[in-house]
Amino acid sequence: MGRAFPANPAKAMARLTLSYGVAQVLAPALAGQMAQASGSYRGALLLTAAVMGAGMALLVVLMARKRVAGTAA
C-alpha cells in the first residue's frame, strides 16, 4: 500500500478494510437468500467464483498496465 499510495497509505487500507467488512456482512445474507430460493448453494458458489474471477482478471489488467507504464518511463 505504501508504494501505491505514498501520500496516505492509511486511507487506502481503511477503504480496503471497509470493503472487506461490508462483503463479510452482506455475502452470507445474500448466499442464504439465494440458497433458500433455489434449494441449493450452487448459485451462490457460482456467483462467488464469478466475482473472484473478475477480481483476478482486474488484477492481471492492472499489473499489465503498471508494467507497461514502468517500461515507458
TORFI-265085 format. One record per residue: x, y, z of N, C-alpha, C in turn; residue in three letters. Coordinates in steps of 0.05 Angstrom, whole numbers, plus 5000, padded with zeros to 4 digits. Layout:
N
SITE  n_x  n_y  n_z ca_x ca_y ca_z  c_x  c_y  c_z   r
SITE    X    Y    Z    X    Y    Z    X    Y    Z ala
...
***
This chain:
73
SITE  n_x  n_y  n_z ca_x ca_y ca_z  c_x  c_y  c_z   r
SITE 5016 4976 5000 5000 5000 5000 5017 5025 5000 met
SITE 5039 5024 5014 5056 5048 5016 5067 5057 4990 gly
SITE 5074 5038 4972 5085 5046 4946 5063 5056 4928 arg
SITE 5039 5044 4929 5017 5052 4911 5005 5079 4920 ala
SITE 5004 5084 4946 4992 5108 4957 5011 5121 4977 phe
SITE 5034 5132 4967 5054 5142 4986 5044 5165 5003 pro
SITE 5026 5181 4993 5017 5204 5008 5000 5197 5032 ala
SITE 4984 5176 5029 4966 5169 5051 4958 5139 5050 asn
SITE 4977 5121 5057 4971 5092 5056 4949 5084 5075 pro
SITE 4946 5098 5097 4926 5091 5117 4898 5094 5105 ala
SITE 4894 5114 5089 4868 5118 5076 4861 5095 5058 lys
SITE 4880 5085 5042 4876 5063 5024 4870 5037 5040 ala
SITE 4884 5033 5062 4879 5010 5079 4852 5011 5092 met
SITE 4843 5035 5100 4817 5038 5111 4795 5031 5091 ala
SITE 4799 5039 5066 4779 5033 5046 4778 5003 5041 arg
SITE 4801 4990 5040 4802 4961 5036 4788 4947 5059 leu
SITE 4794 4955 5083 4782 4942 5107 4752 4946 5107 thr
SITE 4743 4970 5100 4714 4975 5099 4700 4957 5078 leu
SITE 4713 4955 5054 4701 4938 5034 4700 4909 5042 ser
SITE 4721 4899 5055 4721 4872 5065 4699 4868 5085 tyr
SITE 4696 4887 5103 4676 4885 5124 4647 4884 5112 gly
SITE 4642 4901 5093 4616 4902 5081 4610 4875 5067 val
SITE 4630 4865 5053 4627 4839 5039 4622 4817 5059 ala
SITE 4636 4817 5081 4632 4796 5101 4605 4797 5114 gln
SITE 4592 4820 5115 4565 4822 5126 4544 4815 5105 val
SITE 4547 4825 5081 4527 4821 5060 4528 4794 5046 leu
SITE 4551 4783 5042 4553 4758 5027 4538 4734 5039 ala
SITE 4541 4729 5065 4526 4707 5077 4496 4711 5074 pro
SITE 4486 4735 5078 4457 4740 5076 4448 4735 5047 ala
SITE 4463 4745 5028 4456 4741 5000 4457 4711 4993 leu
SITE 4478 4698 5002 4480 4669 4996 4457 4653 5009 ala
SITE 4450 4661 5033 4427 4648 5046 4401 4652 5031 gly
SITE 4396 4676 5021 4372 4681 5006 4372 4666 4980 gln
SITE 4395 4665 4967 4397 4650 4942 4393 4621 4946 met
SITE 4404 4610 4968 4401 4581 4974 4372 4575 4981 ala
SITE 4360 4592 4996 4332 4588 5004 4314 4588 4980 gln
SITE 4319 4607 4962 4302 4609 4938 4306 4585 4919 ala
SITE 4330 4575 4917 4336 4554 4897 4337 4526 4910 ser
SITE 4341 4525 4936 4344 4499 4949 4372 4488 4948 gly
SITE 4391 4505 4939 4418 4496 4936 4437 4520 4939 ser
SITE 4462 4514 4947 4482 4536 4948 4497 4539 4922 tyr
SITE 4489 4523 4902 4503 4524 4876 4504 4552 4864 arg
SITE 4482 4566 4863 4482 4593 4852 4500 4612 4867 gly
SITE 4500 4610 4894 4517 4628 4910 4547 4621 4905 ala
SITE 4553 4596 4902 4581 4588 4897 4589 4597 4869 leu
SITE 4571 4595 4850 4578 4604 4823 4582 4634 4822 leu
SITE 4565 4649 4836 4568 4678 4838 4595 4685 4851 leu
SITE 4602 4671 4872 4627 4676 4886 4650 4670 4867 thr
SITE 4649 4649 4852 4670 4642 4832 4672 4664 4811 ala
SITE 4649 4674 4802 4650 4695 4782 4662 4721 4792 ala
SITE 4655 4728 4817 4667 4753 4829 4697 4749 4832 val
SITE 4705 4726 4842 4734 4721 4845 4748 4722 4818 met
SITE 4736 4710 4797 4748 4710 4771 4750 4739 4760 gly
SITE 4730 4755 4764 4731 4783 4755 4752 4798 4770 ala
SITE 4755 4793 4796 4777 4805 4811 4804 4798 4802 gly
SITE 4808 4772 4795 4834 4763 4785 4839 4775 4758 met
SITE 4819 4777 4741 4823 4789 4715 4830 4819 4717 ala
SITE 4817 4833 4736 4823 4861 4740 4852 4864 4750 leu
SITE 4860 4846 4768 4887 4847 4778 4908 4844 4756 leu
SITE 4903 4825 4738 4921 4820 4716 4922 4845 4698 val
SITE 4899 4857 4692 4899 4881 4676 4914 4904 4689 val
SITE 4910 4908 4715 4924 4929 4729 4954 4924 4730 leu
SITE 4962 4899 4734 4991 4893 4734 5003 4897 4707 met
SITE 4989 4890 4685 4999 4895 4658 5001 4925 4652 ala
SITE 4982 4940 4661 4984 4969 4657 5007 4981 4672 arg
SITE 5012 4971 4696 5034 4982 4712 5061 4974 4699 lys
SITE 5062 4950 4688 5086 4941 4675 5092 4958 4650 arg
SITE 5071 4964 4634 5074 4980 4610 5081 5008 4618 val
SITE 5069 5019 4638 5076 5046 4647 5104 5048 4658 ala
SITE 5114 5026 4670 5141 5026 4681 5162 5025 4658 gly
SITE 5155 5011 4636 5175 5010 4614 5174 5035 4597 thr
SITE 5152 5050 4598 5150 5074 4582 5165 5097 4595 ala
SITE 5170 5096 4621 5183 5118 4636 5212 5118 4631 ala
***
